[in-house]
């Protein structure tokens, strides 16, 4: 996403003949990528959509048109589907807010010059480096009724045994896991803000808070929005944490959990295909709206600035 | 920099694809017309390390029909996914598969398994309940290899005799309360273990889920309600600790091993851990058949059936191998080295084996009345319908009546 504007900028600066040559070569260089992408992305997506138009069962499967979609959207499984959609968006909204705030805080700390900064930067990244499945098992233990969370809080909550506590447990685990990712992207954004801007503001007598609100935030916004976009795409297909921590019980079955349950566990590739197509559409529309409302601007800004620097 | 990286990614993806492609075509074709020749046995992870011993025994005697051991994941779900993928590709890479008893119907219904001769793999020596689990549509589709049933572990230092009914169990709960212990633990998290436990109480009360042929739903009955009510009551009055709703096998076993609970429903494997030196309850516990509504209860049947792939190229060898795995010679290794329950009834009274595993006679008694879980090609959907609704009742978010009514509706949907 951040590549194309830069490439465009570079192209603009070339002469006409150079551009043509470049284009011809680029075409051939891109062919393998396009072929591989078609093979590994377009083919599965299209075959899953086609499969979703057929029924499930043993032997020859009948063509059922959009029945699988109807079953999910307003048929027998509508309750499950909409409950999953609801909880998926709930997880997405809450974790993004928490992760953005915490990640921004972490990045601001890590961006300061102080002794042991390298250590802080490295240790902040540890949760991100832990495989999600492993993190899920760790948090499952921590949230055990006899686990460390209850003994630290002095409570007796059965975290993975009822609805709201289960959701809190999953949100905590996800935030712990991916706030560092946001921090990393935001830190990259912070580092390209030139020191002179702050110095000028200081000379003009701007307070630390004002410098943050009027310099840091606007200049880091593009990076922040990209981080939020990535997190949104990721959170909307959350699978490992609910699958491992609650097995999808207590209303924590996200859309991905539902897809895997239908397709793999129950061997209903038709219905599962319909579910995954619906999930894909939901994510696509959400991301599209996000980019339309906020993101395009962000990409242009980020690209423009990088272009000038070159 | 970016484009370089991308190129590298493309190149490595292409390389990976190439490797994958050559890997598919590389297997030598060793099929022979008579169906005799080397075979591959795909099994779940062998946690005991004894499987190679069994395979060596066979290979020494049959050098021209060597069995190759292919160890899959330890997770049953992953094993099943591997098998299903192999079957769907009709590759025949796995000649013999090791499958949980509840998969036999599904695999057979899809035409993925070779029908086996009942005279050879379902002889009278084999426990009838295990044979039932290998049946689908009146035919035998797999060779029972390992079996399993639930046992009631109880604290023999606190009560004189184990309870045989739920009422007697209730009396034991008072003793547990007097000793500051929880009364009962089982597997009540929402997963396959919950299906096992719920099936046990519903079967023990005289209820069932599906008809014999698996084609109609029978759960909407007063008996099923009474069975589920028993568990709900125990949660409500605290006989099962509230945290019991998160227990899988290991958590429930730990509660018993730590001396925190009076009665435990679990598989025979807990016996070894409980009697080990250093165990807090060594010498203070006993095993019994599960209690029921009026008289002893009915356990769910666990275990492993060996199936011959319909796509195997050496089916005769594969069939001979699964028959040999049932032989007394092989089953003795299963009991004494792998510490698993045999499908041969004569081994339960063998004095040598009983000395090592004193729970064997109790287990045999439990196995005699054990019930396979609902047999249907749509087992996973059926199990999920049971889990979700029973779980809601145990949590108290649905009444027993609502849960059973909804379970019946969901089961109707699941078996379609």
Interface residues (C-beta under 8 A of the other chain):
Chain A: X3 X29 X32 X33 X36 X39 X40 X58 X59 X76 X144 X145 X146 X158 X159 X160 X161 X162 X246 X247 X248 X249 X250 X261 X264 X265 X266 X267 X268
Chain B: X2 X3 X6 X7 X10 X13 X14 X17 X77 X81 X84 X106 X109 X110 X111 X189 X190 X191 X242 X243 X245 X246 X251 X377 X378 X380 X381 X384 X388 X391 X395 X413
